[in-house]
Amino acid sequence: MASTTRIPLAYLLVLLLSFIQLIASEETVTFTKTNYITPSCFQRGINTALENNPQSLTTGIPIVFVYGNRDDNEQQGDSSHQGNYAQQSNSQVNNGAQGGNPTQVGTTNSDNQQTQQTQKSEQVIVTSSKVSYAVSTDSTETATITTCSENLCSISVSTKVVPHTYSTEAVVTYTTTGSKVEKSDAKLSAGKEQAKSTRSTEYDFQTETDDSTAEAIISKVAKTTTRTIFEATVTPTTTYEGETSFESITSTKKNPLVTKSAISKSLTKTIDTSKFTDITISDTDSKSNNSKYSNSTQSSISAYGSKNNTNSVPITSTINLSEESNQAQSVPVTKASQSPYYSYYNTSSTVRLSSIAPSAIPSSSQAATNGSNSSNSSAVTTSILSNGSSIVISSAVSSGTLTSSQSEVSSSSSTSSSASSSASSLLGSKASVNGYSGDLFDAISTESPLSVFSKKELPLSIPSGVDNDGVPYETNKFYSNLFLGEQTDMIWSYPYGMLWKTQDYYGFGVQHTNASDRVFGSADTNNEGVASYYFNPIGNAELIFSSTSFSKSSNHLSVSSMKSMSALVQLSESSTIGSDYIDIPIVQGMGLVTAIYNGDLVPMLNSLMGVEELTVETSSALDKNMSKYRATLVNGVEWLIYVTVPSDSANFNLTAESPYKIKGSTAIDGLIIQIAVAPDSSSAEGYYDEAAGMYATDASVEGSVSGGTSAEYKFAYTTKGSSSSGKTIVFALPHHVESLTSTTKECSTGIKLASTSKGDMYGYLTNELVMSEALETGISFLPWVQNMGSDLSYTSEQLTLLAKSANEELAVDIKETVASMDSMYYSGKVIDKYAYILLVVSDIIKDEDVTNSTLEAMKDAFEPFINNKQYYPLMYDTKFGGVTSSASQGGDTGLEFGAAYYNDHHFHYGYFVHAAAVVGYVDKKLGGTWAEDNKEWVNSLIRDVANPTEDDSYFPVSRMFDWFAGHSWASGLFASGDGNNEESSSEDYNFAYGMKLWGNVSGDNSMESRGDLMLAIMSRAMNKYFYYKNDNDVEPSEIIANKVSGIFFDNKVAYTTYFGTPADHPEYVHGIHMMPITPASSLIRTPSYVKEEWDDQISTFIDEVDSGWTGILRLNEALYDASSSYKFFSSDNWSSTYLDNGQSRTWGLAFSGGISNAT
């Protein structure tokens, strides 16, 4: 066997030499070339030079390249390089308009003398790196084949070429020649001495970034020279450390449980359990209309018919609604009078709705039922069941595929039985896909707020220099500290933190987060040996945008253009901004922090940490008006500094006067300075080179929904300036990364930076981040959990207990009970408690009289709020722009949980919005118009919390919900050293759930789908940042055993509450993230998480809890173990002390009982 080796060394040398060139210079100056390429780019080069070689193999041939000054002959023979670099100064460099190649600018004689001194002694630095590539050899194999037949044998010879591949590496050695550093006579603060050096900094040539997600293409191969212009040779005697003291949390605020008792009242009508008989749905041509409410074209469903229908002839047929969904069609109903009614029949039949579609009979569908009864009502009929019957409610199993359906029912159809002898299906409250395709952010309204809300100003002064030009203020956003308190607390745009510096140094400080610097501790916890909090040092101000003319008295902050994702900071010498000022746009996710110097301000960059070394780097990847510096701080962190001059003729450079002061050479109107933490991998640095010069000034949230089942949303960045790629760099949080579209993923750079409290962020070279989410349309009014395996059903025993519980809990004066509460929060919880009981009576027990009486009581309970006559009336705040409490007009900011100052609005209003959706839904079934009549009042609450568009000029956009963070921020107009916070994740998504249902009832498809999207985003985000399963890889492992965050801040996670510590009451910190338990709970609080939390935490203290928190914890148990939960609520030893006045046993029984039969 012969073999032939094929090693194209010539091609290999050509390839490698094409990446490395020797640069000539008359002076002792060395240059390094940094090649930025992507894995795919490198692979194409290898494939060209080494054809047919597998990419995983290498040659192992060592090749040595020497970097140094060429000899005289070489300098004379290469005039092109000589022309570019021969005049370079060692002490100063012009970073102007010559394609990144510095030319000499006014150096002084002393500078030149210092330069000559530093060149007297030389040093050689040798480094090496490896390049792996593929090599193959071919071998020729000869095979002799003998073939014999019955009488003859033949011999044949065949040959084949067999490729052999193997792995090898090329070792590339870089020898750098440079002058030794000589100490200068310049005096440095903190005992350090200044030095100027011509030492070159070598960055490893790498073929791929540290992260496999890097998919963006670096379009330019950069020829880079690096020159040290400052090096501190003596370490400062002291170095600055950020604030690392834990800001304690006061746990003395009011408990969120409603402890005020209900006001009793005798009922004129109760649910009569003695009339239970076996019943079924029975009527012809029954119709179920669209659950949306429109002005005149949608029909209303009446759940109950006249009493005359109860005496109809019994039906003995067995009915099964068709399970075929492929014949779906829309059946329009155009008259409000076409309303199906529910009647009562004695039957022995079984009816069960199909569970194969998300809505067995969607609200816009028509179910034709053929029966033998000839009732006068054209209706679906049902009633309370006897002891031998059960109710079966078709569940929404998954995100739906139908927007409407038509089901044929025959009296001779086959039986679909349930566990008990008979069953009745429930219509109307089923989830349905609205089929909406369109804009997710349509305006709710653009009309002025209702006149019932008196117009007043909140008694909180706005600092001088803060002005939003008549646009409502964003009160709960990431930058709120800039106009609250002393305006000096930090803000976080992610990944960077910033603050206004008014002591020691003057300007706007920027810092990054290093996970290794996090501070962990434990205090007042029930989990011994587990950290109960962590936070990040604040106030580091690694680099500070400033000016040589700023001082303690000449350092004024202005804040304007405040929007949902951005704000504009301006710094000036005087309180009145003239022509000399610095613009610093702050946008969530921005990858480069940018300062634009206007007028005659000479730029200054200070550093609290101290600069150990400052180098200037020229690169062909940069635009010609741009220069690049690298500041290595005393703490070892490298910051990239990009300077862009507005014209080709402008000359500008940075020099260091001390480790704490980097100064610009002159004032240039329109000069742009951008900073970013250097990536770990030098190969990824090219992405910053390609993004530099362009900066984000704003970002807007845009989105659309398709068919009501899937949504796409994006952060569209508005930019200024220009970059070589035409794009900027933005960073995405972990919950973004999971849902990014494939197109956006292609923009990944692989650059990773830590956030303060949300794990690692990843950089993308793009002007928009686009994400997609599937919408869970199965969630509606009735109980639902993720792991339902069958229809929602109730046995007769369960129904009997439900009826008994409802009778007991409805024996109150609902209106007076609700009105007696001293805050919108408590009132909202109580009115929503009775809304859930109304829903159970209407859609599960189906008692006509009690439904009507409870509905009227609920309407009466809403009246004081609709007329604004509650304990603390609402007002329209003309200063900040919002419907808020008037409780603090006298100066007490703590009343109503701080709601007057925009604390917790989504918590408070969410209960009212959900209760209104239930009342509107039940009323509409009965032919009423309550939802339409009171739509503007309910919408006012929603507009205050979640206005979707700037078209509505009366409210800020999305006051509470932070589309970038993936959840809301509860804290309002209160300054905080650790930024915004949220204590109750569950009351956060409760608002979105209520808004979704109200959108359904009021006919606002955009609102309904927007609520679905908010729930989807929160499900993804909260399971990374708030809820800690054992496999959580986002939050630090030190806190995972707590299972829940506690209070979640911008900069801190604290396992506690504002009203009590887990050391005394662990039920507080867990329960506040559970309540209320609704059909939306299971989408966020997944069964697997709830089980882990129960096993690891709740089970350890549940037996010690005997209060209103008991019912919350036990109903939460139904999300993974509904049977155990139902045993608790149905126990003969039941005690009303297990519930506060914001939770009912009736809903607890309905939720846990129905789910226990379906899972």
N, C-alpha and C positions, 0 to 999 in steps of 0.2 A: 504494500500500500504506500503510495507516494503522497506527500503533502506539500502544499505551497502556502507560505505566509504572505499576507497582504497588509502591510502597515504603511499607509500613505503619510510618511513623516513630513513631507513638503507641505502638504495641506495643513497638517497640524501646526507647523511653524507659522504659516501664513495666517491662520486663524488667531493664534495667540498674539502674534506681533501686531495684528490689526487692532488689538485692544490696548496695546502699550506703546507709547512713543516717547523718545528721548527729547527733552526740551532744553534748548541752549540758552545760556545767559552769560553776560559779561561779568556778573557778580557772583559771589558765592551764595546763590539762591537755588534751592532745589524745588522741584515741582513733582507733584504726584498726579496721576491720572486716575480718576474714579469712573469706572464704567458701570452705568446702571442699566441692567437688562433684566428681562423677565425670563422664567424658565422656558417659555415657548420660543422666545427670541434666541436664547442660547441654543436651544435644541435645533433650530433651523440652521444655525451656523455649523454645528457639529455634523448635522446630516449632509450638508453641502461638502464639507471637507473630508469627512470619513463616511463615504457612502456605504450602505449595507451593514454598518456596524450597529449592534443594539446599543441603546442609550445607557444601559446600566453598567457597561464595561469600560475599562480604562487601559492606558498603555504602560503606565509606570515609568515613563522616560523623564528624568529630571532635566529641567531647562532653567538656566540662570540668566536673569536680566539685571543689568546694573543701571540704577538711577543716579545720575550725577551730572556735573558740568561737562560739556563737551570740550575737547581741546580746541586750540585756536583754529586749526584747519577745518574742524567740523563747524565752528561758528561762522567761518567765512563761507563755507560751502552751503549754508542753509540760511539764506537771508530771510526767508519767510518767518521762521521762528524768531530770528534776531530782531526783526522789525516789531514783533509783538511784545517781546519781553525785555529787551536789553535795557530799557530806560526805567525799569521798575525800581521804585524806592523801597528800601528795607524798613523804613520807619513809618511811612505813610503810604497809603494806596488810594488811588482814585477809583471809586466805584461808580463811575459815571456811565457814559453812553458809548462805550467801545466794545460792545459784544461780550462784556464780562472780562476783557483784558485790561488790567490797570495801566494807567499811564502816570507819569510823574506829575505831582502837583506840589506847589510851593513848600518844599522842605527847607528848614532853617539850617544854618551852618552847624549849630550844636547838634541837630539831628544827624547830619552827615558825619560829624565827628564820632558820635555814639555808634553809628552804623559801622564805621571803619574799625572801631575798637572791637565790636562784636565779631568781626570777620577774621581776627588774627589767629584764632585757633579753630581747627575743624574737627568734626567727629563723624564717624561712620556708623550708621544704624542698619543692621541687617535683620530683615524679617522674611518670613516665607509663608507660603500658602499652597494649597493643593487644588488641582483641577481634575475632576474625574470625568472620563469620557470612554467611548466604546472602541474596541478593536476586535477584528475577527481574523481567523485564518481558515483557509479552505484546504481540505484533504481529499485526495482522490482514492476511492476504494474500488478494488477490483473483485468481482464475484464470478466464480466458475459454477455453472449450473449444468448438471447432467440430467437429461430427460430420457427415459426409456419407455418404449412401447412394448408390445408383446414380442416383436422380433427384432427391434432396432433400438439402439441407444444413440443419442446425439449430445454433444457438448457445446455449450455456448458460454461466451465470456462477456460480462457487462461491467461498465464502470459508471460511477456516479460521484459527483462532487458534494462533499459533506461539509457544511460550514461549522466552524468551531469558534465560539466566542469566549472571551474572558475579561475579567475586570482589572483595571490598572489605574494609576494616578500619575499626573504630571506635577512635580513639585516646583513651584515658581518662587525663586528667592529674589527679594527686593533689597538692594543695597542703597541706602539713602545717605548722601553726603551733605553735611550741613555744618554751619559754624556753631561752636559751643556758646552757650548763653553766658554773657557777662553781666554782672550786676551793675546797675546804673546808680547814679547818686540821688535819684529821685526818692523822696520820702513817701512812705505809704502809711495810711492809717492802720491801726492795730498792729504796728510793728512790721508790716510786710514791705518788701522792697520791689520796685518796679524793674522789669527787664524787658528788653526788646530782642527778639530772636528771629533768625531766618530759618529756624528749624521747621522742617516739613512734617505735617501730620499724615500718616499713611492710614487709609481705610481699606479694610480687606475687600478684595474682589470676591463677590458672592454671586452665585447663579440663581438663587431663589431666596425668597423672604422667609422669615421664621414661621409664617402661618400659611397653611395650605389653602386658605381662602383667598389669597391674593390672585386676582384675575385681571386687574386693570393693566393696560399696556402702557409702558413708559416709552414714549415715542422718540425721545432723543437719547443718544449716548453721550454722556457728559465728559468733556475733557476738563479736569478740575485742577487748579493750583491752590495750595493752602499755605498761608503765611501767618505766623504768630506775631501779633502786634502788641500783646501784653501778656506777661506771665508773672504772677505773684510767687516769688521764690521763698517767702517766709509765711508760714501758715499763721493766720490771725490768732491772737491769744484767746479770743472768745469768738464763737460763732453763734448766730441767731438760731433759736429753736422756736417753732410755732407754739401757740397756746395748746397745752395738752391737759388742762384741768377739766374734769367732767362737770358740766353744768347740770346741777341736780334738778330733778323734776318734782315740782310740788304736787302732791297727791291729795289735795284737799278740796277739789272742786265737787260739784254736786253729782251724785250718782245718777246715771241715766235711767234707772228703773222708775216707773211711775208708782209712787207709794200712796198717793191720795186715793181714797176709796171712791167707788162709784156711788152715785145717788140713786137709791132704790125707787122703784115705781111699779105699781101693780099693772099687769098686762091685761088688756081686754081680749086679746087673742093669743092663744098658744098653740103649739103643734100638738095635735090630738093623735097620740100613738094608738088609740083604740080603733082608728079607722084604717089601720094598715091592712091591706089586702094584696093578694098577688095581682100585679098589674103588668102591662106592657105597652109599648108604643103602638097605637092603632088608629089609623085614619088613612084616608086617600088624599093624594095630591098634596102631601105635606111639603112645606117649603121652609128652607133655612136661608135667611138672607145674608147679605154681606154685613159683617160686623162693623164696618166703617160707617161713620155718620157723615152724610153730605147734606147740603142745604135742602134739597127737595127730591132728588132722584132715587135715593136709597130707601128700601123698605125697612120697617122695624119689625122685630120679632116679639110677639107677645107670648110669654111663657104659660099663660093660663087662659082658659076659655071660660065661658059662662057656666054657671052651675047646672044649667039644663043638660049639658053634655054628660054629666056624671051618671045619668040614668040610661045611657045607651045600652044596646044589647051586647052582652059579653061576646068576646071573640075567642075562639078556641084554637085558632090556627097557630102554627109555629112559624116565626118569621126570622129570616136571616138576611141582613143587608149584604148585597153583593160585595165580594172582596176584589172584584176586578177594577183596576184603576186605569186601564188603558183606553177607556171610553170617556175620558174626562172631557167635559165641555162646560163652558160658561153659560149659566142660565140667568139672564138679567131680570131683576125685579124692579119695577119702576113706580109702583104705587105704595105709599106708606100704609094703605089699608090692607094690603095683602100680607097679613101677619098670621103665622101659625099659632094656634092655641094649644095648650095642654089640657086634656080632659082625663077623667078617671074611669077605668073599665075593670071589671072583674074578669080576669083571664087566667089561663093556665099555660100560657105560651112563653117562649123565651125569645128575646131579641138581643142581638149583639152587633155592634158596629164593627166594620173592618178596621184592623189595626195596621194594614200594610202601607197606608199613606200617612203623611204627617198630620193631616186632618181628615178623619174618616168622612165627615161631611163638612167641607169648608164653609165658611160663613157666606160665601157668595154662590154656593151650590144649591141644587135642587134635588131632593130625594123623593122620588115618586113611590108611594106606598099604596098597594092595592089590597084592600081588606073587604070583609063581608059586611061591615057596619056601614050604615047610611046616616052618619051623624050630620047635623046641620053645619057643624064647624069644619072648615077645611084646615085641619090642624094635626100636629103631632100631639099625642096625649100621653101623659104619664102621671104618676102620683107617688106618694109614700108607700113603701112596700110593707107587706105583712111579715110576720116572723119567718115564713117559709120562703122568702124571696131575697134576691140580691140585686144590686145595681152594678152594671158594668159600663165603665166609661172608656171609650177608645182613647188610647194614649197616642201622643205624637212621638214616634220612635226615633226619628232622625230628621235632619234638615230635609224639608219637603221637596217633592217634585211636582206637586199639583197646585194649581191656583184655584181650581174649581173642579167639581165633579158632579156627575149625575149617576145615581144608583137606583137600579130597578129592584123593587121588592115584591115578591109574590107570596100569596098565602100558602102556596104549596111548596115553598122552598124548604131546603133541608135545615135541620136544627143545628144551631151553634150554641151549645150549652155552656153553662158556667158551673161553678162548684155547687151552687145551691139549686133549688128546684126551679127557680125562674129568675129572670133578670130584666132590667130595664136600662136602655142606653140613654145617654145624656147628650143633648145637642146644644149648640150655641156658644158654649164657653170653650170649645175646642180650639187648639192652635190652628192657624191657617196661614199659608203663604200668601202674602199680599200681592205677589206678582209684580211688584213695583220695580221698574228699571229707570234710573235717572240719578239726578244730583242728590247727594246725601246731605247737602248743606243749604237746602232751600230755606228762605226766611220763614220763621213762624208767623211773624207780623212785623210791619214797619210803622204801625200806628203808635201814637203817644200812649203812655201808661194810663190806665183807667183813672178817672177823676176821683174815684173813691179813695185813692192813695194820695193823701195831702202831700204837697211838695214842700220839702224842708231840706236844710243842709245838715249833714252830720257834723257834730261839734269837734272835728279833728282838723287841725290846721295842716295845710300842705306847705312844705318848706319852700323857701324862695329858690327859684331856679327850676322848679318842677312844674311842668306845664304840658298838658296833652292836647292843646289846641282845640278844646271843646269836645273831644272824643272821650267817652266814658273811660274811667280808670280801670285797669286790670288790677283788682285788689288782692288776688291770691296767687300771683305768679312768682316765678323764680327770682325776679329782680325787685320784689317789693321792698326789701331792706334799703334800697337806694332812696326811697322817699319816706321811710319810717324811722322814728327815734332820732339818733344822731347821724343817721345815714352812713355809718361806718361799719356796720355788720356785713359779713361776707354774703355774696350771692354765688350761685353755681349754675353755669349754662351747660355744663357737661360737655366735654370732660374737664373743663377748667373752672377754677374758683377765682373770684375777683373781689376787690374791695377798694373803697376810697381811702387813701392814706392821708391823714391829717397830722400825724405825729412823726417826728424824726425825718421822714422823707415825705414828699408831697406829690401826689399824683394818683394814678390808678394802678393798683398792684394786681399781679396775676400769679397764680400758683397751680401746680398740678398735684395729683394724688398718687402716692406710692403706697401700695397695699401693705408693704412691710412697715410703714410708719403708723399703721392703725393702732389705736389704744384700746385695749380690752379691759373690762373690769366686771365686778359683780357686786350688787347691792340689793338688799331687800327682795330676795328671790326665793322661790320654792325649789329651785334646782341647784342643789349643792354641787360645786365643782364645774358648773357651766357658766360661761360668761353671760351676764345679763345685759350688757351693752357693749357697743364699740363706737368709736368716732374717729375722725381724722383731725390732725393738728390744723388749726386755723391761723390766719394772719401771717403766713410765711412770706408772702409777697416776694417770690423769687426774682421777678423782674417787675419794675415799676415804670409805667409810662409817665414821663414828667418833662419839665423844661427848665433850662438854666435860669429862667426868670421867675419860677414858682418859689414860694416861700410860705411860711405859716399863715401870713396875712394875705398872700396872693395865690390862693389855691381854691377856686370855687367850682362846685359841682352843679351841673345842670342835667336834668333828665327829661327826655321828651320822646315823641313817637312811640309811646308804650302800646304794644300790641300783644296778642296772645302768645307769640313765640319770640318776641324781640323788643328791644328798647335801645335808645340812643343816649349814650353818656357823652357829655361835653365838659371839658376842663378849660378854665380860663383864669387869667390873673385877677380879673375883677368880676363882681357879681353880674354886671351887664356884659353880655357877650358882644364883643365888637368884631374886629377882623382877625384877632389873634386868639385862636382856640384849638383844642384837640378834639376831634371826633373819634369816639370809640363805639362802634356799633356792636351790640351784644345779641347774639342769636343762639338759640338752643342747638347744640350739636356742632357748632362751628369748630373747625380744626385748626385755624390760624386766628389768633387774637390780633386785631388790627387797630392801629392808631393812625389817623390822618392829621398831619400838622398843617394848620392854616395860618397864613399871615407871617409875622416875624418871630415866631417862637423857635428858639434853637432847641432841638430835641435833646433829651437827657433820659437815660435808662439807669435807674438805681436798682440795687439789689440788697435786700436784708440779709441774704445768705452770704453774699460776697462772691466775686468772680475770681476764680483761680487762673483762668487762661482765656484770652480772647484771640480768635484767629479770624482772618478774612479768607474767603474762598471764592475764586472765580470759576465759573462753569459755563460751558457752551450750552447747557440746558436752560440757562436763565435768559430771560429777555434782556435786551441790550441796555435797558435803563435800570437794571436791577443788580444789586450786589448782595452777597450772602456772608454772614458772620456766624461764628459758633462761640457761644459763651459757656465755658465749663465752670460750674459753680463749685464752691468749697465742699458742698455735700455730694459732689460727683455727678450731679445731673447736668446734662448738656442741653442747652437751648439753642435752637436755630433762630437767627435774626435775619430777616429779609428787608432790604431797603429798596424802595422804588422811587426814582425821581421822575417828575412829571415831564421833563424835556431832555433832549439829547445834550444840550449844552451845559446843563447843571452839573457841578462837581460837588460831591459830598462824600464824607467818610466818617467813620466812628473811631474814636480813640478812648482809651481807658485812663482816667486820671487817678483812680484808686480801685481797689477791689469792689468798691461799692458805687462806683460812678462811671458810666459809659456816656461819653459826650459826643454830640454831633458837631461837625466842623462849621456849619453855618445854618441859617434859617432858609428854608425853601418852601414856598407856598404850595401846598398840595402834596408834600412829601408823605410817603406811606411807609410805615414800619410795621412789620408783622412778626410775631413770635410763635414758636411751637416747640414742645419738647421733642428732642431728636429721637427717632425710633431706635430700638435696640439693634436692628440690622441696618448697616450702612447702605445696602442695596435698596432698601425701601425708602431711603431719603430722597431718591429721585422723584417720588410722588409729590413731596413737598415742593421740590424745585419746579415741577410742572404746574402746581396750583398757586404758587406765590405770585402776588400781584393782583389777584382777584380776591374779593372778600364779600361775605354775605352781609346784607344790611337788614334783611327781613326774611321771614318764612311764613307761608300760609298752609293751612291744612285743606286739602281738596280731596274729593272722593265721589264715587258713584257706586250704585248697587245694581246688580243684574238679577232680575227675576225674583227679588226679595230673598235670595238664598246665598249670594256671595257678594262681597264688597271689595273694592280696591280703594285705598287711600294713600295719600302721599304728602310729604313735606316738600313743598316747592320753594326753593331758596331764591330770593331776589339778590342779585349780585351787582357789584360795581368793580371798576378796574378791569384789568386784563391779565391773562396768564397764557403760557405757551400751550396749554392743553385746552384753554377755553372753559375750564372747570375749576371749582374750588374743592377743598377737602372737607367733608362732614363726617361726624362720628355717629354710630348707631348703638343703641343699648341692646342687651341680650334679647329682649322680647321683640325688638325690631328685626334683628338678624334672622330669627326663626321664620319670619313671615315675609321676608324680602322677595320680590319677584326675581325671576331668573335674569332679567335684563339688568336689574340693579346689582345683583350679585357679581356680575361681570365687571363692576366698577370697584371691586374690593382691592384694597392695597395690602392687606395683611398687617397693617399697622395697628397695634393694640395699646390702649391706654386705660388705666384703671379709673373708674368713677368713684365717687365718695361712698355711695351706699347701694349701688345697683350693679356691682360686678364690673367686668371688663367691657370696654367699648371698642368698636372696630371702625377703622377709617375707610371711607369710600371717596374715590375721585369722581365726583358727580355734583350736579346742581339740584338733584332731587333724590329723595329716598322714597321708593314706591313699595308698598306692602299690600298683601291680599289676605283676606280672612273669610272663612266659611261662616255663615250665620246660622245659629241654632234657632230655627223657626218653630221648633216643637214646644217652646216655652210660651204658656199663655196664663190664663187665670187659675186653672185647677192644678192640684198637686202634680209634680213631675220631678223625676230624678234621672240621672244618666243611666243607671243600670236596670231600668224597668224592662222586664222580659215579657210582660203581658199587659192586658188592659187594666186600667184603674177600676177597681171594683170594691163593693162593700157588702158584707153579709147583713142579714136582717138584724142580728144582734148588734152589729156596729151601728146600724142606722137608728136603732132604738136608743142606744146610748148617746148618739149624736143629737137626736131630737131632745132627749132629756137635758143634755148639757146646754143646748141652745135656749131652751125654755128658761133655764136658770139664769143664764148670762144676759138674756134680753130683758129680764125683769128690772130694768133700770130706766132712768130718764136720760137717754143718750145725749140729748141736746145740752141739758144742764151739767151732766158729767163732763162732757167735753169742754164746755165753757168755763168750768170751775178751775181748770188748769192754769197755772200762772206763766206759761210760756208756749210759744208755737210748737216747740219740740214735744212737750208732754201732750199738748192738745192733739198734735198730729199722730202720735202713737196711739192715743185712745180712739180717735175717730177711725183710724185704720183698723184697729182691733174689731170694731163693730162692722166695718166694711167686709172683713173676712167672714164674720158670722153671717152677714147678709148673703154673701156669695154661697156659703154652705147651704143655707136654707133655700135659696133660689135654685141652685144647680145640682145639689146632691140630695137634700131631703125633699125638695120640690113641694113645699107647702105654700099654696097660693095666698092664703090670708096673712100668714106671718111674713111672707115675703113682702106683700104690699104694705103692711104696717111698719115693718123694719125699714123699708125703702123710704117711706114718708118721714120716719124719725131721723134717718140719715140726711135727708134733704133739709130738715129743720136744723140739724146740727151744723150743717154747712152755712146756714144763713148768717149767723153773726160774723163769720169770717169773710163771706162774700160782701157783706155790708161794712166790713172793717170795724166791727164793734167788739172785737175780742179783747182779752185782758191787756195786751200791749198791741195796739193797732199798728199796721204796717204804714210806711210812708215811702214816697219816691224821693230818694236822696239826689238832689240836683248837683251836689258837689262831686260825688264819685260816679253817679249814674247807676242806680239800682233800687229795687224794691226791698226794703230792709225794715227791721224793727225800730220802733220809736222809743224803745225802753231806755236807751242811754242818752236821750236828749238832755237829761239832767246831770250827766257827767259820770254815772256809774257804768263803766265799760263791761263789768262782769255780769250784768243782768242778761238773762236769756242765753247763757253760755257764750256771751260775747257776740251774739247774732247781729246786733246793731252794727258792729264793725266787720260784718261779713264773715264771721266765724260760722262754720257748720251749716251754711244755707242748704246744701244738698241733703244733709241729714234731716233738717227740719221740714223742708218743703217736699221731700220725697214721700213722706207718709201721706201728706195731703194729696199729692198727685196720684198716688196709687188708689187711695180711697175714692177720689173723684172718678177715676177710671172704672172702678167697680160700680159705683152708683150710676154713672152714665151708661154702663153696659146693661145692668139689670133694668134700668128705666127704659132703655131703648127697646129691650125685648118686650116690654109692656106697652110699647107704642108712644112713649114719652119723648120729650125733647130737652131733657135737663142738660145733657152734655152740650148741645148747641147753645142753649140759653146762657150757660156759664163758662163757655169756652174761653173767653177773653180773660176771665179771672184766673183760671187754671194756667192758661198760657203765660200770664204775667209772672207767675212763680217759675215756670220753666225758662222763660226768657232771661230772668235774672240769673239763674244758675247756669243755663246751657244755651244761650243765644248762639246760633250756628254761623252768623254772618255779619260782616260789617255793614251790610245794607240796613240792618236794624241799628239806628244811631242812638237809641236810648239805653242800651245795655252793652257792656263789654262782651267780646266774643269768648264764649266758654269760660266763664269766670272760675268755676271750680275744677272742671275736668281738664287735666293737662294731657293733651294728645301726645306729646313727646314722652312724658313720664309713664303714661299708660294707666294712670289713675288720677284721682282728684287730690287737691290739697285743701285741708279743712281750715287751716289757720288763715285769718283775715288780716286786718290792719293792725298787726302787732309785730314789732321787731323781734327777731330771734337770732341768737348767735349761731345756731345750727340750721338756719333756713326754715323753709316751710315744713309742715308736718301733717300727718293724718293718723288718727287714733282708731277709727272704725272703718275697716275696709268693706264690711258687709252693708253698712248704711250708705256707703258710697255707691255700690252697685245696685242697692235698693232704689236709689233715685233713677238710675238708668232703666231699671225694670219697670218702674211706674211710668216713666216717660214713654217707653215702648208701648205699654198698654193704652195710655192716653192717646198716643198717636193712632193706634188701632181704632179706638172708640170714636175719636174726633175726625177720622178720615185723613189725617196727615201722614201719608205714606213715607215721606222723607223722614219725618220724626220717628216713626216706628222703626224704620230700617237703621236710622242713626243710633237709636237705643240698642238695637241688636248688635251693631258694630261696637259700640262702647262696651257691651257685655263681653263680646268676643275678645277685645283687647285687654280688658281687665282680667279675664280668665287666664290669659297668657302671662300678663305682667304680675298679677298678684301671686301666682304660683311660683314665681321666681323671687319676689322681693318681700312678700308678707307671710306666705305659708311655706313651711319648711319640711318637705319630705326628706327622708334619709338620703336620697340621691340628688339633693339640691347641690349644684356645683356653681352657683352664682354668689350666694352669700357665704361669708366665712364659716368654716367648719366649727369654729368655737361657739357659735350660737345656735346651730341647727337643732340641738336637742331641746331647745325651748319650744320648737314646733310652730311658733308664731312670733311675729316681729315685736308686738307691742306697739309703741308709738314709733312711726316711721318718719324720719326727718330727711332733709336733703343731705345732711352730713353725719347723721347718727341714727342708730337703731337702738331703742331702749325698751327692754322687756318689762313694761310697767304700764300704768294708766294714770290719767290725771285725777282719778278719784279713789285710788287705793293701790297698794302694792301687792304683787303675787306672794310675798312672804306671808301676808295675812289672808289674802283673798285671791288665790290663783284663778278662781272662776271669773274674776273681773277681766283679766288680760286676755283670756281665751274667749269669754262670752261676748266681749265687745266686738270681736271680729266674726261673730255668728249672727247676731240679731239684726233684723228679724229673719226667721226661716221662711222662705218663700219658694215658689217654683223656680226662681232664678238661682237659688242658693247652690244647687248641685252642679250647675255649669261652672261656677267659680270654685266652690269647695268640693272637689272631686271625691268620690267614694273612697279611693285609696288613701288620699290625704286625711280625710276625716277618721278613717280607721286607725291610721298611724297616730294621729293626735290623741284619739281616744285611748288607745293602748298605752302610749308612752306618757301621757299627761293626765287626761281627764279621769281615767280610771283610778288614778292615785289619790284623788281628792273628792270625787263626786259624792261619796257617802257622807262627807262632812258638810256638804252644802245644803242648807235648808232655808231657801229664800226664793225670791222671784227669779234668781239666776238658775235655779234647778230646772225650771220648765224650759229655759232657753237651751241649756246644755242637753237636756233629754230630747228635745225636738231636733236638735242638730244631729243626734244619734241616728235619727231616721234616714239621714242621707246615706248611711251605709248599712244600718241594721234596723230597719223599720219595725220589725216584729218586737224587738226589745223595747223600742221607743213606745210602741202602742201599748205594750203591757204596762208601762209606767202610767200613761195617760188614762188607761181604762181600769186601773187598779181599784179594788174595793176600798183600799186605804188611802184613796186620793185626798189630798188636802189643798185647799185654795191658797195656802201660803207658798205653794210651789210656783205661783204666777204673780207677776206684777200686774198692774192695771192696764198695761199696754199689750198683754198677750192673753188669748182666750184658750180655755180647754177645748172649746168646740173646734177651733182650727187645728189644735194639736191632735185631736182625735181624727179629724178629717184627713189631715196630711199623713200622719203615721199609719193610720188604718188603711187608707186607700193604697198607699205605697207598699205596705206589708203584703197585701194581696197580689201585688203586681211585680214583686221582685223575688 
